[in-house]
Amino acid sequence: MEISVAKTKVTVVSKSLTRSPSPEGVVFTCNGLMLEQVDTLKYLGLHFDTSGGISHVITPLKAKAAGSWAVVQQRHSQLQYGSTVNLKLFLLQSILVPSLHYDCELWGMHTPHGEAQKARVTFQSIYDRHLRHICGVKYATPNAMLLEELGLLPLQVFWWQQTLEFWNKIAASPVGSLSHTITLDNLDDAFSVGNGAKNFSCSIATCLQSVGQPMPLDSGTIPVLETNCT
């Protein structure tokens, strides 16, 4: 695969700077050609910036979820099945739910606090609200009871599964590949004595620890994790 230098951008992440210039004298190159450094970039519809935060990633997903519900209503109307509950539930699962899973590998297990947690609560609330609307259930009915009656699982289960499957794909990637090397460094930073970086690996380890499943560690390797979150 040939990399397009013109389309390749570099964003330096720093929590201490509003703008993160490259260290003095440092340039980023690809095949000997200098790469452009930018403060923000968009990849697969998601926005990233120099802060390293995920608020720019999450905000568009809320709008996408609202649009998906409108599509559910439209499709149901087009099919002219009246107020069939099962059909609406099927359309909800097929159209809206995927928008609430989009790129959850980035935020599904990302820190138990802050923007990611607020987003997870919001997305689950959106899902629960539409389930109640379709089924005509009172808002006083506990969410767990509603999901149990419908044979559905909380969205968190799917977010964890997708994130852990993504992790395992990286673990299975060739040693020395870019994704494998970066993740191994990320893992080392998370568990370095006196460092303990609050990064991707740390977030996953924290989530697993919260359910009594500590992350197995073996120096120099990326552990394969159990993906059954039910």
C-alpha positions as CSV (number, residue, x, y, z in Angstrom):
1,M,0.0,0.0,0.0
2,E,1.3,3.4,-1.0
3,I,0.9,6.2,1.6
4,S,-0.3,9.6,0.2
5,V,2.0,12.2,1.7
6,A,-0.4,15.0,0.7
7,K,-3.3,13.4,2.6
8,T,-1.2,12.4,5.7
9,K,-1.3,14.9,8.6
10,V,0.3,15.0,12.0
11,T,-1.3,16.2,15.2
12,V,0.9,16.4,18.3
13,V,-1.2,15.8,21.4
14,S,-0.5,17.8,24.6
15,K,-2.6,18.5,27.6
16,S,-0.4,21.5,28.6
17,L,-0.7,23.5,25.4
18,T,-3.7,24.9,23.5
19,R,-1.6,24.6,20.4
20,S,1.0,21.8,20.2
21,P,3.9,22.8,17.9
22,S,6.5,20.2,17.2
23,P,9.6,20.4,19.5
24,E,12.0,22.9,18.1
25,G,13.9,21.4,15.1
26,V,11.7,18.3,14.9
27,V,9.9,17.5,11.7
28,F,7.8,14.6,10.7
29,T,8.5,12.9,7.4
30,C,7.3,10.0,5.2
31,N,9.5,8.6,2.5
32,G,11.8,11.7,3.0
33,L,8.9,14.2,2.5
34,M,7.8,16.5,5.2
35,L,4.3,16.0,6.6
36,E,2.0,18.8,7.4
37,Q,1.2,19.4,11.1
38,V,-2.4,20.5,12.0
39,D,-4.2,21.3,15.2
40,T,-7.4,19.3,14.2
41,L,-8.1,16.5,11.8
42,K,-11.1,14.5,10.7
43,Y,-10.9,10.7,10.2
44,L,-13.8,8.5,9.2
45,G,-16.2,11.3,10.3
46,L,-14.6,11.8,13.7
47,H,-12.8,14.9,14.8
48,F,-9.5,14.9,16.8
49,D,-7.5,17.8,18.1
50,T,-4.3,18.5,20.0
51,S,-5.9,18.2,23.5
52,G,-6.2,14.5,23.1
53,G,-9.8,14.7,24.5
54,I,-12.7,12.9,23.0
55,S,-15.5,15.5,23.2
56,H,-14.9,16.3,19.5
57,V,-15.4,12.6,18.8
58,I,-18.6,12.2,20.8
59,T,-20.6,15.4,19.9
60,P,-21.4,14.4,16.3
61,L,-22.6,11.0,17.4
62,K,-25.4,12.6,19.4
63,A,-26.7,14.3,16.3
64,K,-26.3,11.1,14.3
65,A,-28.5,9.3,16.8
66,A,-31.2,11.9,16.6
67,G,-31.1,11.6,12.8
68,S,-31.3,7.8,13.0
69,W,-34.5,7.9,15.1
70,A,-36.1,10.1,12.4
71,V,-35.1,7.4,9.8
72,V,-36.7,4.7,12.0
73,Q,-39.9,6.6,12.1
74,Q,-39.8,7.2,8.3
75,R,-39.1,3.6,7.4
76,H,-41.8,2.4,9.7
77,S,-44.3,4.8,8.1
78,Q,-43.2,3.7,4.6
79,L,-43.8,0.0,5.4
80,Q,-47.4,0.9,6.5
81,Y,-47.6,-1.7,9.3
82,G,-49.5,0.6,11.7
83,S,-47.9,0.7,15.1
84,T,-46.4,-2.8,15.1
85,V,-44.1,-3.0,18.1
86,N,-41.9,-5.8,16.8
87,L,-41.2,-4.0,13.6
88,K,-40.3,-0.8,15.3
89,L,-38.0,-2.6,17.6
90,F,-36.3,-4.3,14.6
91,L,-35.9,-1.0,12.9
92,L,-34.5,0.5,16.1
93,Q,-31.9,-2.2,16.4
94,S,-31.0,-2.1,12.7
95,I,-30.8,1.7,12.2
96,L,-30.4,3.6,15.5
97,V,-28.3,1.3,17.6
98,P,-25.4,1.1,15.2
99,S,-25.1,4.9,15.4
100,L,-24.8,4.5,19.2
101,H,-22.0,2.0,18.7
102,Y,-20.0,3.9,16.1
103,D,-16.3,3.9,16.9
104,C,-17.0,2.9,20.5
105,E,-13.5,1.4,20.5
106,L,-12.4,5.0,21.3
107,W,-14.9,5.8,24.0
108,G,-16.7,2.6,25.1
109,M,-14.1,1.9,27.9
110,H,-12.4,5.2,28.0
111,T,-12.0,6.4,31.6
112,P,-14.8,5.9,34.1
113,H,-15.3,9.7,34.4
114,G,-15.4,12.8,32.3
115,E,-16.8,13.2,28.7
116,A,-16.8,9.6,27.8
117,Q,-18.9,8.5,30.8
118,K,-21.3,11.4,30.2
119,A,-21.7,10.2,26.6
120,R,-22.2,6.6,27.6
121,V,-25.0,7.6,30.0
122,T,-26.5,9.9,27.4
123,F,-26.5,7.2,24.7
124,Q,-28.0,4.6,27.0
125,S,-30.7,7.1,28.0
126,I,-31.5,7.8,24.3
127,Y,-31.8,4.0,23.7
128,D,-34.0,3.5,26.8
129,R,-36.2,6.4,25.9
130,H,-37.0,5.1,22.5
131,L,-37.6,1.6,23.8
132,R,-40.2,3.0,26.2
133,H,-41.8,5.0,23.5
134,I,-42.1,2.0,21.2
135,C,-43.4,-0.3,23.9
136,G,-45.6,2.3,25.6
137,V,-43.9,1.7,29.0
138,K,-44.1,4.2,31.8
139,Y,-40.9,6.0,32.7
140,A,-41.1,4.7,36.2
141,T,-40.4,1.2,35.0
142,P,-36.8,0.3,35.8
143,N,-34.5,0.1,32.8
144,A,-33.2,-3.3,33.8
145,M,-36.7,-4.7,33.9
146,L,-37.5,-3.3,30.4
147,L,-34.4,-4.8,28.9
148,E,-35.0,-8.1,30.6
149,E,-38.5,-8.3,29.2
150,L,-37.3,-7.6,25.7
151,G,-34.4,-10.0,25.9
152,L,-31.9,-7.1,25.3
153,L,-28.6,-6.2,26.9
154,P,-27.4,-2.8,28.0
155,L,-25.4,-1.0,25.3
156,Q,-22.4,-1.1,27.6
157,V,-22.0,-4.8,26.9
158,F,-21.6,-4.2,23.2
159,W,-19.3,-1.3,23.7
160,W,-17.0,-3.4,25.8
161,Q,-17.1,-6.4,23.4
162,Q,-16.3,-4.3,20.4
163,T,-13.4,-2.5,22.3
164,L,-12.0,-5.8,23.5
165,E,-12.3,-7.4,20.0
166,F,-10.4,-4.4,18.7
167,W,-7.7,-4.8,21.3
168,N,-7.4,-8.5,20.4
169,K,-7.0,-7.7,16.7
170,I,-4.0,-5.5,17.7
171,A,-2.6,-8.2,19.9
172,A,-2.8,-10.6,17.0
173,S,-1.1,-8.2,14.5
174,P,2.5,-8.9,13.5
175,V,5.1,-8.0,16.1
176,G,6.9,-4.9,14.8
177,S,3.9,-3.6,12.9
178,L,2.9,0.0,13.6
179,S,-0.3,-0.8,15.5
180,H,1.3,-3.5,17.6
181,T,4.3,-1.3,18.5
182,I,2.2,1.7,19.5
183,T,-0.1,-0.4,21.6
184,L,2.8,-2.1,23.3
185,D,4.3,1.3,24.2
186,N,0.9,2.4,25.4
187,L,0.7,-0.6,27.6
188,D,4.2,-0.1,29.0
189,D,3.4,3.6,29.8
190,A,0.2,2.6,31.6
191,F,2.0,0.2,34.0
192,S,5.4,1.8,34.3
193,V,6.4,2.3,37.9
194,G,6.1,5.9,38.9
195,N,4.3,6.8,35.7
196,G,1.0,5.2,35.3
197,A,-0.2,7.1,32.3
198,K,-4.0,7.4,32.0
199,N,-4.2,6.1,28.5
200,F,-6.1,3.5,26.4
201,S,-4.5,0.5,28.1
202,C,-5.1,2.0,31.5
203,S,-8.8,2.6,30.7
204,I,-9.3,-1.0,29.6
205,A,-7.4,-2.4,32.6
206,T,-9.5,-0.2,35.0
207,C,-12.8,-1.4,33.4
208,L,-11.7,-5.1,33.6
209,Q,-10.6,-4.6,37.3
210,S,-14.0,-3.1,38.1
211,V,-15.6,-6.5,37.2
212,G,-13.0,-8.6,38.9
213,Q,-11.0,-9.4,35.8
214,P,-7.5,-8.0,36.1
215,M,-5.6,-7.6,32.9
216,P,-2.9,-10.3,32.6
217,L,0.5,-8.8,32.1
218,D,3.6,-10.4,30.5
219,S,6.5,-8.1,29.7
220,G,7.0,-7.5,26.0
221,T,3.6,-8.9,24.9
222,I,0.0,-7.6,24.4
223,P,-2.4,-9.9,26.3
224,V,-5.4,-11.4,24.5
225,L,-8.5,-10.6,26.5
226,E,-11.8,-12.4,27.1
227,T,-14.5,-10.7,25.1
228,N,-17.6,-12.3,26.6
229,C,-19.0,-9.4,28.7
230,T,-22.3,-10.9,29.6
